[in-house]
Structures are given as C-alpha cells and as structure tokens.
Amino acid sequence: MEAYGQGHVIVTEGMCTMSRLMRQFFRDESGATALEYGLIAALVSVAAIGALTQLGGALTAIFTTVSTQLDTAAASAAASGPTPTP
C-alpha cells in the first residue's frame, strides 16, 4: 500500500479509490429516473387516499340512506301479506 504525504495528512491509495468512487456515484444519474417515478407513485397514492377519505363520509351517508329505504320497503311488503300468484 502506498501512502502519499500531503501536508500533515497521509492519503492512501484506498482513500483515492474511495474518493473516485464517490465522485462517480454522485455524477451517475441512472437511478434518478426510478427515484422520480417512485416519488410520483407515492404522491398519487397520498392524493388517492386523501380523496377516498373525503368521499368516505359521503358514501357512508348514501349507503345508509339506501339501506334504510330497502329495509322500509321490505318491512312494508312483509306487512301487506303474500303476493298472489297468477
């Protein structure tokens, strides 16, 4: 292993290699597109969850109304007796 003295700091060949690898890593943008798609997917998911949460209360009210009307109609039909068959 070679060491190069630069002032009071000794830089080894391994440190130079690590520094070179770090520079290459920060210049490489091939993973940036995948990261951007991941962020877009996360943003769409958050928006969808927010929209469904807001609609949740309205949908609950609609289904409750429909259920109540169906129960009323079923009770009314049961109270009027059996339907005649032709």
GIPE-V416357 format. One record per backbone hydrogen bond with DSSP energy under -0.5 kcal/mol. NH is the residue of the N-H (numbers start at 1). CO is the residue of the C=O. If there is no record, write none. Layout:
nh-><NH/NH>
co-><CO/CO>
//
This chain:
nh-><4/5/6/6/9/11/11/12/13/16/17/18/19/20/21/22/23/24/25/26/27/28/32/33/35/36/37/38/39/40/41/42/43/44/45/46/47/48/49/50/51/52/53/54/55/56/57/58/59/60/61/62/63/64/65/66/67/68/69/70/71/72/73/74/75/76/77/78/79/80/81>
co-><11/3/4/9/6/4/9/10/2/12/13/14/15/16/17/18/19/20/21/22/23/24/29/29/31/32/33/34/35/36/37/38/39/40/41/42/43/44/45/46/47/48/49/50/51/52/53/54/55/56/57/58/59/60/61/62/63/64/65/66/67/68/69/70/71/72/73/74/75/76/78>
//
